[in-house]
Amino acid sequence: MSVPAWERPATPCVEEALSASCVVEQEHGRWVVYLDAILASGAVRRRVGDHHDERRALHAARIFERNVRRTITVPQEPSRLPQPEPLSVALSRPADPEGPRP
């Protein structure tokens, strides 16, 4: 009795996410962005990227989370990432008198 050879499925088995969120954590001096996704079969965490400062990591996490949530058809709860300050507030802040920091 021979075992049938493995065959590639005609369509990929892709499971739709029920929920997704991004988390920013500091590891070894770098800020790492993780994607946490809830699937019907369980939860998964994927490392999306790492950055040298928290501001850039939060910005990347917001963009990534927004794009991932756009493809999910189930209603989502609001993001847990902190909202950036409005650009008008950031531009009206006085410049640092000591100049730019290295």
JOZIMO-V292824 format. One line per field, one symbol per residue. ss: DSSP state (H for helix, E for strand, L for the rest). phi: phi as a letter, one per 20 degrees, with the letter a starting at -180 (. if undefined). burial: + if it has 9 or more other ideal C-beta (glycine too) atoms within 8 Angstrom, else -. A space follows every 10 residues. Layout:
# JOZIMO-V292824
ss=???
phi=???
burial=???
This chain:
# JOZIMO-V292824
ss=LLLLLLLLLL LLLLLLLLEE EEEEEEELLE EEEEEEEEEL LEEEEEEEEE ELLHHHHHHH HHHHHHHHHH LLLLLLLLLL LLLLLLHHHH HHLLLLLLLL LL
phi=.eefffcfff cfedeffebb bdcdceclnd ddddddcddf eqdcccfeac cecfgfffff ffffffffff eeeegdfffe fffffgffff fefffffenf ef
burial=---------- ------+-++ ++++-----+ +++++++-+- -------+-+ +--+-+++++ ++-++--++- -+-------- +--------- ---------- --
